[in-house]
Amino acid sequence: MGRRRRRVSLPQGEFEARIDSMSHDGRGVARVDGKATFVHGALPGETVKFRYLNRKRSHDEGQVVTVIRSSEVRVEPRCAQYGVCGGCSLQHLDPAAQVEAKQAVLIDNLRQIGRVTPHTILPPIMNDSPWGYRRKARLGVKDVVRKGKVLVGFRERGSSFVADVQMCHVLHPRVGEILPQLSRLIESLSISRRLPQIEMAMDDERCVLILRILDPLDSEDERRLIAFAQQADVVFYLQPGGPETVRPLGEQVDLRYELPAYSVSLGFLPGDFTQVNTDINRKMIDHALQLLDPESDDSVLDLFCGIGNFTLPIARHCRQVVGVEGDAGLVERARRNAERNAIVNAEFFTADLYGELQAEPWMSRQYDKALLDPPRSGALQVLPHLAAMGVGRIVYVSCYPGTLARDAGELVGRHGYRLVSAGVMDMFPHTAHVESIALFERN
């Protein structure tokens, strides 16, 4: 029989602390009785009173109760449930200061993990407004008996409970402003307790809500959903099983978003990976192409290409571009997008970019430049191949600075590249998520 874990006894009451710095996940860091203490809702330079949330051997965790001495960059959070809802973690910090903090996280990761420093720090890419930007999200749904209603929204911080939010200011208003109506709709369904999740997916105009259902709908449920969809200008899809079971309740919609600067239209399915922030995505593509600088005679490799978000804009500026992605469905969508846009100099291949690649047909070619846009796990396995193929310039788009820093260390330390520049893109305002971009050139 395993040993039962002893429950940690927490100090009771409020305790004062001076906040020295900010952690990579947006918490204030203090030393209390010589021990590192991470305090939710605290900012560097502040003096606060906090209560303990957790104690561990290496560190403690707390929550701000009162700010005694406030930072100059502290602002009033817009959301009434901020601090409870887990959708945001930095609403108490001025948006410009949020970006500065993220830039500091990126540079610190590059220095501490990769042992590299960019020659130039790029100006951050930001939206005009940090509100209402999310076009992709997964929302929890819970029929809470003690509250007498269904809750729809992000989950509470560090909890499986759904936050009781009347309006979400970071979701696109099409959804962020109708959470109470969605709650009442689901309350009215026969399967209100068998619908645990709603996934939101938007293109430039339409809004799809994928309902994860554990039991079938009856005819009255379908009638209610169809009537609500017409009133709220949304489209319901149903997901009774795995991702492959997603289907429209009525007619299927053709989702697509435009990249006007490149005369490109990209179609996608509701469950496909697309960037959550349309405005930042367009700016990010512009930024990436400026760094990559594809010329008319260049051959370019785009790894982790998805539906062609970077590939097709690159194709407008080079001789040939090859996109590679591990998801066969995304590759098929990328090919259709090339056809839709009459782009004939883009090829797409399906390959596991974390596996063996030597036999892949696209591996035998030479490339002048490459763009990488990997998931959180990074692109470590493909880096030796880029050097072997003679790639002279690499633009690396990252959703996690830790793996970018690790991979930057490999490119510089093992493969003969130098880190020319790096900077952040504020894809997720009011969160500690750091999206970044870096340029590498062969020595």
ROVEX-179298 format. One record per residue (C-alpha): residue in three letters; x, y, z. Coordinates in nm, 4 decimals. Layout:
% residues N
+-----+----------+----------+----------+
:   r :       px :       py :       pz :
+-----+----------+----------+----------+
: ALA :        X :        Y :        Z :
...
+-----+----------+----------+----------+
% end
This chain:
% residues 443
+-----+----------+----------+----------+
:   r :       px :       py :       pz :
+-----+----------+----------+----------+
: MET :   0.0000 :   0.0000 :   0.0000 :
: GLY :   0.1372 :   0.3412 :  -0.0949 :
: ARG :   0.2161 :   0.5975 :   0.1699 :
: ARG :  -0.0614 :   0.8502 :   0.2200 :
: ARG :   0.0524 :   1.2050 :   0.1427 :
: ARG :   0.0376 :   1.4259 :   0.4486 :
: ARG :  -0.1719 :   1.7375 :   0.4077 :
: VAL :   0.0344 :   2.0535 :   0.4495 :
: SER :  -0.0805 :   2.2872 :   0.7244 :
: LEU :  -0.0906 :   2.6460 :   0.5971 :
: PRO :  -0.0141 :   2.9509 :   0.8106 :
: GLN :  -0.3375 :   3.1338 :   0.8818 :
: GLY :  -0.3906 :   3.5071 :   0.8500 :
: GLU :  -0.2330 :   3.7767 :   0.6350 :
: PHE :   0.1412 :   3.8249 :   0.5901 :
: GLU :   0.3399 :   4.1173 :   0.4565 :
: ALA :   0.5944 :   4.0815 :   0.1759 :
: ARG :   0.8077 :   4.2989 :  -0.0495 :
: ILE :   0.7875 :   4.1801 :  -0.4114 :
: ASP :   1.1302 :   4.1664 :  -0.5753 :
: SER :   1.0589 :   4.0334 :  -0.9247 :
: MET :   0.8090 :   3.8566 :  -1.1489 :
: SER :   0.8109 :   3.4865 :  -1.2343 :
: HIS :   0.7802 :   3.3584 :  -1.5903 :
: ASP :   0.4135 :   3.2771 :  -1.5287 :
: GLY :   0.3284 :   3.6295 :  -1.4104 :
: ARG :   0.3387 :   3.5904 :  -1.0315 :
: GLY :   0.5209 :   3.8262 :  -0.7997 :
: VAL :   0.8275 :   3.6757 :  -0.6302 :
: ALA :   0.9206 :   3.7582 :  -0.2716 :
: ARG :   1.1415 :   3.6048 :  -0.0048 :
: VAL :   0.9541 :   3.5402 :   0.3158 :
: ASP :   1.1620 :   3.4066 :   0.6064 :
: GLY :   1.4314 :   3.3291 :   0.3504 :
: LYS :   1.2042 :   3.1182 :   0.1286 :
: ALA :   1.0913 :   3.1989 :  -0.2254 :
: THR :   0.7201 :   3.2824 :  -0.2269 :
: PHE :   0.5196 :   3.3229 :  -0.5480 :
: VAL :   0.2285 :   3.5609 :  -0.4987 :
: HIS :  -0.0608 :   3.5768 :  -0.7457 :
: GLY :  -0.1650 :   3.9334 :  -0.8263 :
: ALA :   0.1540 :   4.1020 :  -0.7015 :
: LEU :   0.3955 :   4.3140 :  -0.9057 :
: PRO :   0.7673 :   4.3897 :  -0.8666 :
: GLY :   0.8373 :   4.6803 :  -0.6298 :
: GLU :   0.5116 :   4.6394 :  -0.4400 :
: THR :   0.4567 :   4.5785 :  -0.0724 :
: VAL :   0.1547 :   4.3539 :  -0.0200 :
: LYS :  -0.0324 :   4.1509 :   0.2313 :
: PHE :  -0.1019 :   3.7966 :   0.1155 :
: ARG :  -0.2497 :   3.4716 :   0.2350 :
: TYR :  -0.0895 :   3.1325 :   0.1795 :
: LEU :  -0.2314 :   2.8991 :  -0.0852 :
: ASN :   0.0282 :   2.6217 :  -0.0787 :
: ARG :   0.3610 :   2.5288 :   0.0774 :
: LYS :   0.6285 :   2.3135 :  -0.0824 :
: ARG :   0.9843 :   2.2296 :   0.0060 :
: SER :   1.1310 :   2.4545 :  -0.2611 :
: HIS :   0.8834 :   2.7432 :  -0.2458 :
: ASP :   0.5502 :   2.8706 :  -0.1156 :
: GLU :   0.2516 :   3.0140 :  -0.3028 :
: GLY :   0.0172 :   3.2928 :  -0.2025 :
: GLN :  -0.2569 :   3.5293 :  -0.3116 :
: VAL :  -0.2598 :   3.9065 :  -0.2700 :
: VAL :  -0.5156 :   4.0306 :  -0.0183 :
: THR :  -0.4134 :   4.3981 :   0.0090 :
: VAL :  -0.1670 :   4.6137 :  -0.1840 :
: ILE :   0.0077 :   4.8392 :   0.0691 :
: ARG :   0.2440 :   5.0072 :  -0.1754 :
: SER :   0.1377 :   4.9919 :  -0.5373 :
: SER :   0.3487 :   4.9703 :  -0.8518 :
: GLU :   0.3231 :   5.2570 :  -1.1010 :
: VAL :   0.2205 :   5.0074 :  -1.3697 :
: ARG :  -0.0642 :   4.8507 :  -1.1715 :
: VAL :  -0.4072 :   4.9044 :  -1.3285 :
: GLU :  -0.7617 :   4.8120 :  -1.2319 :
: PRO :  -0.8619 :   4.4771 :  -1.3883 :
: ARG :  -1.1584 :   4.5043 :  -1.6224 :
: CYS :  -1.3097 :   4.1660 :  -1.5297 :
: ALA :  -1.5097 :   4.1336 :  -1.2065 :
: GLN :  -1.3939 :   3.7710 :  -1.1696 :
: TYR :  -1.0272 :   3.8450 :  -1.2316 :
: GLY :  -0.8123 :   3.6470 :  -0.9886 :
: VAL :  -1.0694 :   3.3671 :  -0.9771 :
: CYS :  -1.1063 :   3.2915 :  -1.3493 :
: GLY :  -0.8038 :   3.1206 :  -1.5002 :
: GLY :  -0.8442 :   3.2779 :  -1.8429 :
: CYS :  -0.6190 :   3.5751 :  -1.7570 :
: SER :  -0.3282 :   3.6311 :  -1.5195 :
: LEU :  -0.2019 :   3.9835 :  -1.5963 :
: GLN :  -0.5038 :   4.2149 :  -1.6125 :
: HIS :  -0.3661 :   4.4031 :  -1.3100 :
: LEU :  -0.0578 :   4.5041 :  -1.5129 :
: ASP :  -0.0602 :   4.7835 :  -1.7714 :
: PRO :  -0.0664 :   4.6266 :  -2.1231 :
: ALA :   0.2585 :   4.7956 :  -2.2305 :
: ALA :   0.4256 :   4.6716 :  -1.9127 :
: GLN :   0.2916 :   4.3213 :  -1.9826 :
: VAL :   0.4803 :   4.3203 :  -2.3124 :
: GLU :   0.7977 :   4.4506 :  -2.1456 :
: ALA :   0.7724 :   4.1669 :  -1.8920 :
: LYS :   0.7317 :   3.9112 :  -2.1708 :
: GLN :   1.0309 :   4.0530 :  -2.3551 :
: ALA :   1.2329 :   4.0162 :  -2.0352 :
: VAL :   1.1195 :   3.6522 :  -2.0016 :
: LEU :   1.2316 :   3.5809 :  -2.3591 :
: ILE :   1.5749 :   3.7395 :  -2.3197 :
: ASP :   1.6251 :   3.5732 :  -1.9809 :
: ASN :   1.5365 :   3.2317 :  -2.1268 :
: LEU :   1.7741 :   3.2798 :  -2.4179 :
: ARG :   2.0529 :   3.3759 :  -2.1794 :
: GLN :   1.9898 :   3.1219 :  -1.9043 :
: ILE :   1.8837 :   2.8171 :  -2.1091 :
: GLY :   2.0422 :   2.8687 :  -2.4491 :
: ARG :   2.3465 :   3.0688 :  -2.3348 :
: VAL :   2.2865 :   3.3049 :  -2.6258 :
: THR :   2.2037 :   3.6727 :  -2.6633 :
: PRO :   2.0469 :   3.8268 :  -2.9753 :
: HIS :   2.2481 :   4.0953 :  -3.1503 :
: THR :   1.9268 :   4.2994 :  -3.1824 :
: ILE :   1.6095 :   4.2955 :  -2.9729 :
: LEU :   1.3136 :   4.3408 :  -3.2070 :
: PRO :   1.0362 :   4.5895 :  -3.1287 :
: PRO :   0.7338 :   4.4010 :  -2.9918 :
: ILE :   0.4346 :   4.3257 :  -3.2135 :
: MET :   0.1146 :   4.4462 :  -3.0432 :
: ASN :  -0.2551 :   4.5022 :  -3.1122 :
: ASP :  -0.4138 :   4.8455 :  -3.0999 :
: SER :  -0.6448 :   4.7003 :  -2.8329 :
: PRO :  -0.5720 :   4.4080 :  -2.5987 :
: TRP :  -0.9424 :   4.3214 :  -2.5590 :
: GLY :  -1.1826 :   4.0949 :  -2.7468 :
: TYR :  -0.9060 :   3.9263 :  -2.9447 :
: ARG :  -0.9639 :   3.5536 :  -2.8870 :
: ARG :  -1.1211 :   3.3740 :  -3.1821 :
: LYS :  -1.0257 :   3.0253 :  -3.0614 :
: ALA :  -1.0965 :   2.8949 :  -2.7112 :
: ARG :  -1.2155 :   2.5947 :  -2.5133 :
: LEU :  -1.4764 :   2.6803 :  -2.2556 :
: GLY :  -1.5886 :   2.4599 :  -1.9701 :
: VAL :  -1.9574 :   2.3887 :  -1.9075 :
: LYS :  -2.0969 :   2.2776 :  -1.5715 :
: ASP :  -2.4497 :   2.2413 :  -1.4341 :
: VAL :  -2.3943 :   2.3636 :  -1.0775 :
: VAL :  -2.6846 :   2.2553 :  -0.8570 :
: ARG :  -2.5977 :   2.4759 :  -0.5589 :
: LYS :  -2.5981 :   2.7844 :  -0.7837 :
: GLY :  -2.9079 :   2.6739 :  -0.9685 :
: LYS :  -2.7602 :   2.7359 :  -1.3119 :
: VAL :  -2.5210 :   2.6210 :  -1.5804 :
: LEU :  -2.1834 :   2.7947 :  -1.5898 :
: VAL :  -2.0059 :   2.8561 :  -1.9214 :
: GLY :  -1.6532 :   2.9987 :  -1.9346 :
: PHE :  -1.2889 :   2.9400 :  -1.8576 :
: ARG :  -1.2048 :   2.7268 :  -1.5563 :
: GLU :  -1.1044 :   2.8801 :  -1.2279 :
: ARG :  -0.7328 :   2.9259 :  -1.1698 :
: GLY :  -0.5776 :   2.6001 :  -1.0506 :
: SER :  -0.9159 :   2.4258 :  -1.0385 :
: SER :  -1.1506 :   2.2125 :  -1.2454 :
: PHE :  -1.4453 :   2.4385 :  -1.1492 :
: VAL :  -1.5900 :   2.6683 :  -1.4168 :
: ALA :  -1.5666 :   3.0383 :  -1.3298 :
: ASP :  -1.8965 :   3.2210 :  -1.2854 :
: VAL :  -1.8426 :   3.4986 :  -1.5414 :
: GLN :  -2.1174 :   3.7118 :  -1.6949 :
: MET :  -1.8943 :   3.8549 :  -1.9672 :
: CYS :  -1.5469 :   3.7681 :  -2.0917 :
: HIS :  -1.3455 :   4.0672 :  -2.2118 :
: VAL :  -1.0737 :   3.8695 :  -2.3928 :
: LEU :  -1.3039 :   3.6493 :  -2.5994 :
: HIS :  -1.4313 :   3.7990 :  -2.9219 :
: PRO :  -1.7559 :   3.9848 :  -2.8326 :
: ARG :  -1.9577 :   3.7451 :  -3.0481 :
: VAL :  -1.9089 :   3.4911 :  -2.7665 :
: GLY :  -1.7732 :   3.6966 :  -2.4768 :
: GLU :  -2.0982 :   3.8953 :  -2.4520 :
: ILE :  -2.3422 :   3.6015 :  -2.4692 :
: LEU :  -2.2157 :   3.3712 :  -2.1927 :
: PRO :  -2.5345 :   3.4162 :  -1.9810 :
: GLN :  -2.7525 :   3.3389 :  -2.2853 :
: LEU :  -2.5450 :   3.0282 :  -2.3588 :
: SER :  -2.5860 :   2.9263 :  -1.9957 :
: ARG :  -2.9652 :   2.9521 :  -2.0136 :
: LEU :  -2.9724 :   2.7691 :  -2.3474 :
: ILE :  -2.7812 :   2.4716 :  -2.2100 :
: GLU :  -2.9982 :   2.4705 :  -1.8948 :
: SER :  -3.2957 :   2.4163 :  -2.1246 :
: LEU :  -3.1470 :   2.1085 :  -2.2956 :
: SER :  -3.2282 :   1.7530 :  -2.1923 :
: ILE :  -2.8532 :   1.6798 :  -2.1755 :
: SER :  -2.7550 :   1.9875 :  -1.9711 :
: ARG :  -2.5433 :   1.7682 :  -1.7414 :
: ARG :  -2.3890 :   1.5758 :  -2.0292 :
: LEU :  -2.2358 :   1.8687 :  -2.2164 :
: PRO :  -1.8959 :   1.9439 :  -2.0557 :
: GLN :  -1.7266 :   2.1691 :  -2.3125 :
: ILE :  -1.7770 :   2.4235 :  -2.5889 :
: GLU :  -1.4996 :   2.4929 :  -2.8376 :
: MET :  -1.5099 :   2.8269 :  -3.0151 :
: ALA :  -1.3680 :   2.8792 :  -3.3658 :
: MET :  -1.4085 :   3.1976 :  -3.5691 :
: ASP :  -1.3015 :   3.3133 :  -3.9101 :
: ASP :  -1.3228 :   3.6758 :  -4.0241 :
: GLU :  -1.7035 :   3.6756 :  -4.0025 :
: ARG :  -1.8576 :   3.3512 :  -3.8778 :
: CYS :  -1.8539 :   3.1936 :  -3.5331 :
: VAL :  -1.8690 :   2.8170 :  -3.4815 :
: LEU :  -1.9405 :   2.6667 :  -3.1391 :
: ILE :  -1.8567 :   2.2965 :  -3.1103 :
: LEU :  -2.0637 :   2.1303 :  -2.8391 :
: ARG :  -1.8995 :   1.8264 :  -2.6788 :
: ILE :  -2.1979 :   1.6009 :  -2.6083 :
: LEU :  -2.1864 :   1.2777 :  -2.4080 :
: ASP :  -2.5476 :   1.1792 :  -2.4911 :
: PRO :  -2.7538 :   1.2358 :  -2.8078 :
: LEU :  -2.9752 :   1.5417 :  -2.8454 :
: ASP :  -3.3494 :   1.4964 :  -2.8745 :
: SER :  -3.5597 :   1.6791 :  -3.1338 :
: GLU :  -3.6545 :   1.9586 :  -2.8921 :
: ASP :  -3.2846 :   2.0138 :  -2.8084 :
: GLU :  -3.2060 :   2.0510 :  -3.1777 :
: ARG :  -3.4939 :   2.2945 :  -3.2245 :
: ARG :  -3.3715 :   2.5121 :  -2.9370 :
: LEU :  -3.0130 :   2.5117 :  -3.0661 :
: ILE :  -3.1148 :   2.6039 :  -3.4200 :
: ALA :  -3.3338 :   2.8893 :  -3.2961 :
: PHE :  -3.0543 :   3.0216 :  -3.0722 :
: ALA :  -2.7993 :   2.9979 :  -3.3555 :
: GLN :  -3.0163 :   3.2148 :  -3.5789 :
: GLN :  -3.0749 :   3.4703 :  -3.3043 :
: ALA :  -2.7104 :   3.4926 :  -3.1871 :
: ASP :  -2.5548 :   3.4588 :  -3.5343 :
: VAL :  -2.3509 :   3.1511 :  -3.4442 :
: VAL :  -2.3224 :   2.8032 :  -3.5964 :
: PHE :  -2.3413 :   2.4912 :  -3.3800 :
: TYR :  -2.1343 :   2.1812 :  -3.4468 :
: LEU :  -2.1604 :   1.8630 :  -3.2398 :
: GLN :  -1.8821 :   1.6376 :  -3.1116 :
: PRO :  -2.0162 :   1.3090 :  -2.9693 :
: GLY :  -1.6746 :   1.1386 :  -2.9581 :
: GLY :  -1.3174 :   1.2114 :  -3.0619 :
: PRO :  -1.2103 :   1.4997 :  -3.2904 :
: GLU :  -1.3001 :   1.2949 :  -3.5974 :
: THR :  -1.6701 :   1.2952 :  -3.4929 :
: VAL :  -1.7158 :   1.6742 :  -3.5192 :
: ARG :  -2.0099 :   1.7506 :  -3.7516 :
: PRO :  -2.2429 :   2.0452 :  -3.8141 :
: LEU :  -2.5871 :   2.0468 :  -3.6536 :
: GLY :  -2.7195 :   2.1878 :  -3.9794 :
: GLU :  -2.5275 :   2.2835 :  -4.2908 :
: GLN :  -2.1488 :   2.2867 :  -4.2880 :
: VAL :  -1.9872 :   2.6306 :  -4.3070 :
: ASP :  -1.6806 :   2.7150 :  -4.5106 :
: LEU :  -1.4543 :   2.8883 :  -4.2604 :
: ARG :  -1.1756 :   3.1048 :  -4.3992 :
: TYR :  -0.9648 :   3.4054 :  -4.3085 :
: GLU :  -0.8056 :   3.6565 :  -4.5391 :
: LEU :  -0.4463 :   3.7790 :  -4.5620 :
: PRO :  -0.5088 :   4.0880 :  -4.7779 :
: ALA :  -0.1423 :   4.1887 :  -4.8026 :
: TYR :  -0.0718 :   3.8664 :  -4.9948 :
: SER :  -0.4070 :   3.8172 :  -5.1723 :
: VAL :  -0.4433 :   3.4887 :  -4.9850 :
: SER :  -0.7579 :   3.3273 :  -4.8444 :
: LEU :  -0.7099 :   3.0336 :  -4.6047 :
: GLY :  -0.9856 :   2.7791 :  -4.5468 :
: PHE :  -0.9958 :   2.5650 :  -4.2336 :
: LEU :  -1.2191 :   2.3307 :  -4.0344 :
: PRO :  -1.3538 :   2.4312 :  -3.6913 :
: GLY :  -1.1222 :   2.1892 :  -3.5103 :
: ASP :  -0.8057 :   2.2858 :  -3.7012 :
: PHE :  -0.5221 :   2.4737 :  -3.5375 :
: THR :  -0.5358 :   2.8423 :  -3.6279 :
: GLN :  -0.3968 :   3.1439 :  -3.4452 :
: VAL :  -0.6307 :   3.2886 :  -3.1823 :
: ASN :  -0.5539 :   3.6531 :  -3.2607 :
: THR :  -0.6276 :   3.7541 :  -3.6204 :
: ASP :  -0.4692 :   4.1005 :  -3.6069 :
: ILE :  -0.1473 :   3.9738 :  -3.4489 :
: ASN :  -0.1359 :   3.6835 :  -3.6947 :
: ARG :  -0.1359 :   3.9241 :  -3.9895 :
: LYS :   0.1329 :   4.1388 :  -3.8290 :
: MET :   0.3312 :   3.8261 :  -3.7412 :
: ILE :   0.3295 :   3.7065 :  -4.1021 :
: ASP :   0.4477 :   4.0479 :  -4.2227 :
: HIS :   0.7226 :   4.0460 :  -3.9587 :
: ALA :   0.8329 :   3.6913 :  -4.0393 :
: LEU :   0.8590 :   3.7626 :  -4.4126 :
: GLN :   1.0562 :   4.0799 :  -4.3495 :
: LEU :   1.3067 :   3.8776 :  -4.1457 :
: LEU :   1.3128 :   3.5830 :  -4.3858 :
: ASP :   1.3458 :   3.8159 :  -4.6866 :
: PRO :   1.2557 :   3.5576 :  -4.9543 :
: GLU :   1.3903 :   3.6486 :  -5.2973 :
: SER :   1.2554 :   3.5545 :  -5.6378 :
: ASP :   1.5076 :   3.2720 :  -5.6902 :
: ASP :   1.4952 :   3.1288 :  -5.3374 :
: SER :   1.3833 :   2.7816 :  -5.2369 :
: VAL :   1.2210 :   2.7970 :  -4.8922 :
: LEU :   1.1289 :   2.5249 :  -4.6429 :
: ASP :   0.8338 :   2.5824 :  -4.4039 :
: LEU :   0.8246 :   2.3243 :  -4.1228 :
: PHE :   0.5155 :   2.2736 :  -3.9039 :
: CYS :   0.3261 :   2.4541 :  -4.1782 :
: GLY :  -0.0328 :   2.3757 :  -4.0730 :
: ILE :  -0.2873 :   2.4974 :  -4.3282 :
: GLY :  -0.0297 :   2.7191 :  -4.5021 :
: ASN :  -0.0477 :   3.0272 :  -4.2801 :
: PHE :   0.3120 :   3.1229 :  -4.3631 :
: THR :   0.3684 :   2.8983 :  -4.6654 :
: LEU :   0.1323 :   3.0687 :  -4.9066 :
: PRO :   0.2424 :   3.4268 :  -4.8291 :
: ILE :   0.6040 :   3.3086 :  -4.8721 :
: ALA :   0.5096 :   3.1560 :  -5.2088 :
: ARG :   0.4203 :   3.5014 :  -5.3385 :
: HIS :   0.7863 :   3.6052 :  -5.3022 :
: CYS :   1.0062 :   3.3071 :  -5.3948 :
: ARG :   1.0728 :   3.0480 :  -5.6623 :
: GLN :   0.9488 :   2.7512 :  -5.4614 :
: VAL :   0.8298 :   2.6780 :  -5.1083 :
: VAL :   0.7854 :   2.3371 :  -4.9460 :
: GLY :   0.5539 :   2.3028 :  -4.6467 :
: VAL :   0.5790 :   2.0043 :  -4.4111 :
: GLU :   0.3317 :   1.9136 :  -4.1355 :
: GLY :   0.2617 :   1.6061 :  -3.9226 :
: ASP :  -0.1184 :   1.6247 :  -3.9454 :
: ALA :  -0.2392 :   1.4801 :  -4.2775 :
: GLY :  -0.5696 :   1.6684 :  -4.2537 :
: LEU :  -0.3933 :   2.0030 :  -4.2203 :
: VAL :  -0.1710 :   1.9156 :  -4.5173 :
: GLU :  -0.4785 :   1.8413 :  -4.7272 :
: ARG :  -0.6259 :   2.1777 :  -4.6280 :
: ALA :  -0.2963 :   2.3476 :  -4.7172 :
: ARG :  -0.3005 :   2.1915 :  -5.0637 :
: ARG :  -0.6598 :   2.3044 :  -5.1187 :
: ASN :  -0.5678 :   2.6531 :  -5.0028 :
: ALA :  -0.2855 :   2.6652 :  -5.2576 :
: GLU :  -0.5288 :   2.5603 :  -5.5317 :
: ARG :  -0.7900 :   2.8097 :  -5.4131 :
: ASN :  -0.5366 :   3.0912 :  -5.4385 :
: ALA :  -0.3928 :   2.9688 :  -5.7723 :
: ILE :  -0.0500 :   2.9208 :  -5.6119 :
: VAL :   0.1489 :   2.6650 :  -5.8112 :
: ASN :   0.4954 :   2.7016 :  -5.6558 :
: ALA :   0.4021 :   2.5505 :  -5.3165 :
: GLU :   0.4320 :   2.1793 :  -5.2370 :
: PHE :   0.3109 :   2.0113 :  -4.9184 :
: PHE :   0.4186 :   1.6897 :  -4.7479 :
: THR :   0.3016 :   1.4962 :  -4.4427 :
: ALA :   0.5842 :   1.3878 :  -4.2119 :
: ASP :   0.6498 :   1.3297 :  -3.8434 :
: LEU :   0.9001 :   1.6064 :  -3.7748 :
: TYR :   0.9985 :   1.4382 :  -3.4486 :
: GLY :   1.0803 :   1.1084 :  -3.6195 :
: GLU :   1.3201 :   0.9733 :  -3.8792 :
: LEU :   1.3322 :   1.2020 :  -4.1820 :
: GLN :   1.6175 :   1.0759 :  -4.3991 :
: ALA :   1.3895 :   0.8931 :  -4.6440 :
: GLU :   1.1494 :   1.1832 :  -4.6905 :
: PRO :   1.1492 :   1.3060 :  -5.0545 :
: TRP :   1.1740 :   1.6753 :  -4.9598 :
: MET :   1.4860 :   1.6047 :  -4.7528 :
: SER :   1.7062 :   1.5475 :  -5.0585 :
: ARG :   1.6685 :   1.9069 :  -5.1785 :
: GLN :   1.8668 :   2.2185 :  -5.1003 :
: TYR :   1.6969 :   2.5175 :  -4.9389 :
: ASP :   1.8142 :   2.8752 :  -4.9115 :
: LYS :   1.5918 :   2.9701 :  -4.6181 :
: ALA :   1.3560 :   2.8070 :  -4.3682 :
: LEU :   1.0719 :   2.9058 :  -4.1392 :
: LEU :   0.9851 :   2.7033 :  -3.8285 :
: ASP :   0.6579 :   2.7351 :  -3.6352 :
: PRO :   0.6641 :   2.4359 :  -3.3990 :
: PRO :   0.4335 :   2.3524 :  -3.1072 :
: ARG :   0.5396 :   2.4004 :  -2.7464 :
: SER :   0.7826 :   2.1073 :  -2.7654 :
: GLY :   1.0047 :   2.2973 :  -3.0090 :
: ALA :   1.1999 :   2.1845 :  -3.3149 :
: LEU :   1.5136 :   2.0220 :  -3.1747 :
: GLN :   1.5001 :   1.7101 :  -3.3942 :
: VAL :   1.4972 :   1.8988 :  -3.7253 :
: LEU :   1.7826 :   2.1399 :  -3.6511 :
: PRO :   2.0692 :   1.9140 :  -3.7694 :
: HIS :   1.8847 :   1.8568 :  -4.0972 :
: LEU :   1.8565 :   2.2296 :  -4.1651 :
: ALA :   2.2311 :   2.2700 :  -4.1329 :
: ALA :   2.2938 :   1.9638 :  -4.3519 :
: MET :   2.0637 :   2.0993 :  -4.6240 :
: GLY :   2.2598 :   2.4234 :  -4.6371 :
: VAL :   1.9882 :   2.6547 :  -4.5072 :
: GLY :   2.1459 :   2.9974 :  -4.4719 :
: ARG :   1.8687 :   3.1818 :  -4.2867 :
: ILE :   1.6101 :   3.0559 :  -4.0370 :
: VAL :   1.3111 :   3.2386 :  -3.8942 :
: TYR :   1.1823 :   3.0619 :  -3.5842 :
: VAL :   0.8305 :   3.1422 :  -3.4561 :
: SER :   0.7813 :   3.0127 :  -3.1037 :
: CYS :   0.4891 :   2.9704 :  -2.8624 :
: TYR :   0.7173 :   2.8782 :  -2.5695 :
: PRO :   1.0402 :   3.0681 :  -2.4920 :
: GLY :   1.1972 :   2.7772 :  -2.3052 :
: THR :   1.2184 :   2.5516 :  -2.6107 :
: LEU :   1.3117 :   2.8412 :  -2.8383 :
: ALA :   1.6020 :   2.9143 :  -2.6031 :
: ARG :   1.7063 :   2.5487 :  -2.5989 :
: ASP :   1.6927 :   2.5282 :  -2.9789 :
: ALA :   1.8748 :   2.8607 :  -3.0148 :
: GLY :   2.1575 :   2.7174 :  -2.8063 :
: GLU :   2.1759 :   2.4177 :  -3.0402 :
: LEU :   2.1727 :   2.6250 :  -3.3579 :
: VAL :   2.4449 :   2.8573 :  -3.2295 :
: GLY :   2.6560 :   2.6104 :  -3.0303 :
: ARG :   2.6408 :   2.3048 :  -3.2580 :
: HIS :   2.5311 :   2.4023 :  -3.6066 :
: GLY :   2.7171 :   2.7199 :  -3.6919 :
: TYR :   2.4405 :   2.9792 :  -3.6784 :
: ARG :   2.4290 :   3.3131 :  -3.5009 :
: LEU :   2.1257 :   3.4658 :  -3.3316 :
: VAL :   2.0714 :   3.7884 :  -3.5223 :
: SER :   1.7552 :   3.9141 :  -3.3548 :
: ALA :   1.4634 :   3.8134 :  -3.1337 :
: GLY :   1.1481 :   3.9711 :  -2.9926 :
: VAL :   0.7974 :   3.9040 :  -2.8674 :
: MET :   0.4535 :   3.9198 :  -3.0263 :
: ASP :   0.1607 :   3.9785 :  -2.7920 :
: MET :  -0.0630 :   3.7017 :  -2.9231 :
: PHE :  -0.2296 :   3.6502 :  -2.5819 :
: PRO :  -0.2703 :   3.9851 :  -2.3975 :
: HIS :  -0.3455 :   3.9642 :  -2.0221 :
: THR :  -0.1855 :   3.6189 :  -1.9965 :
: ALA :   0.1718 :   3.5136 :  -1.9240 :
: HIS :   0.1890 :   3.3289 :  -2.2564 :
: VAL :   0.4923 :   3.4448 :  -2.4570 :
: GLU :   0.4850 :   3.4220 :  -2.8363 :
: SER :   0.8173 :   3.5162 :  -2.9927 :
: ILE :   1.0185 :   3.5243 :  -3.3128 :
: ALA :   1.3908 :   3.4904 :  -3.3804 :
: LEU :   1.6204 :   3.5197 :  -3.6802 :
: PHE :   1.9271 :   3.2969 :  -3.7272 :
: GLU :   2.1908 :   3.3235 :  -3.9987 :
: ARG :   2.4688 :   3.0836 :  -4.0937 :
: ASN :   2.8164 :   3.2062 :  -3.9991 :
+-----+----------+----------+----------+
% end
